[in-house]
Amino acid sequence: MKLSRLVSWFLLAFGVWSWVIWVTFVKNLIKDGSGLAFDDGHPTAYFWVHLTLAVVSFVLGTVIGGIGLRGLRALRRTS
């Protein structure tokens, strides 16, 4: 399957965007002072659920960005 240049760039941008957003979210989650993420210094269910979401998003962002990067490399080889 061949990806267009536009689709390849979109997938790569999505992967980068996913990392930027979720890294920021995890930093804020760790520094949470509202009591949602930590209860007396111990992680809560809220923390574990959101950390799991972040890890899954890191993996998906990496895979999707990698597909976009491979698409761009394939287009460069054929040009």
C-alpha positions as CSV (number, residue, x, y, z in Angstrom):
1,M,0.0,0.0,0.0
2,K,1.3,3.4,-0.9
3,L,0.5,6.5,1.2
4,S,0.2,10.0,-0.2
5,R,2.6,12.7,1.0
6,L,-0.3,14.5,2.8
7,V,-1.4,11.3,4.6
8,S,2.2,10.5,5.6
9,W,2.8,13.9,7.0
10,F,-0.6,13.8,8.8
11,L,0.3,10.4,10.4
12,L,3.8,11.7,11.4
13,A,2.3,14.9,12.9
14,F,-0.3,12.9,14.8
15,G,2.5,10.8,16.3
16,V,4.4,13.8,17.4
17,W,1.3,15.6,18.7
18,S,0.3,12.5,20.7
19,W,3.7,12.5,22.4
20,V,3.7,16.2,23.2
21,I,0.2,16.1,24.6
22,W,0.5,13.0,26.7
23,V,4.0,13.8,28.1
24,T,2.5,17.1,29.3
25,F,-0.5,15.3,30.7
26,V,1.7,12.8,32.6
27,K,3.8,15.6,34.1
28,N,0.7,17.3,35.3
29,L,-0.7,14.0,36.6
30,I,2.4,13.4,38.7
31,K,2.3,16.9,40.1
32,D,-1.5,16.7,40.9
33,G,-2.3,18.5,44.1
34,S,-6.1,18.1,43.9
35,G,-6.1,14.7,45.6
36,L,-7.4,12.8,42.5
37,A,-4.2,11.2,41.5
38,F,-2.7,10.6,45.0
39,D,-4.2,9.9,48.4
40,D,-1.8,10.3,51.2
41,G,1.1,9.9,48.8
42,H,-0.3,6.7,47.3
43,P,-1.5,6.4,43.7
44,T,-5.3,6.2,43.3
45,A,-7.4,4.3,40.7
46,Y,-7.7,7.7,38.8
47,F,-3.9,7.8,38.5
48,W,-3.5,4.2,37.2
49,V,-6.3,4.6,34.7
50,H,-4.9,7.8,33.3
51,L,-1.3,6.5,33.3
52,T,-2.6,3.4,31.4
53,L,-4.3,5.8,28.8
54,A,-1.1,7.7,28.5
55,V,1.0,4.6,27.9
56,V,-1.4,3.3,25.3
57,S,-1.4,6.7,23.6
58,F,2.4,6.7,23.6
59,V,2.5,3.3,21.9
60,L,-0.2,4.2,19.3
61,G,1.4,7.6,18.6
62,T,4.7,5.9,18.1
63,V,3.3,3.3,15.7
64,I,1.2,5.8,13.8
65,G,4.1,8.3,13.5
66,G,6.3,5.4,12.4
67,I,3.9,4.5,9.6
68,G,3.9,8.1,8.5
69,L,7.7,8.3,8.6
70,R,7.9,5.0,6.6
71,G,5.5,6.5,4.1
72,L,7.6,9.6,3.6
73,R,10.8,7.6,3.2
74,A,9.1,5.4,0.6
75,L,8.0,8.5,-1.3
76,R,11.5,9.9,-1.2
77,R,13.0,6.7,-2.6
78,T,10.5,6.6,-5.5
79,S,11.0,10.3,-6.4
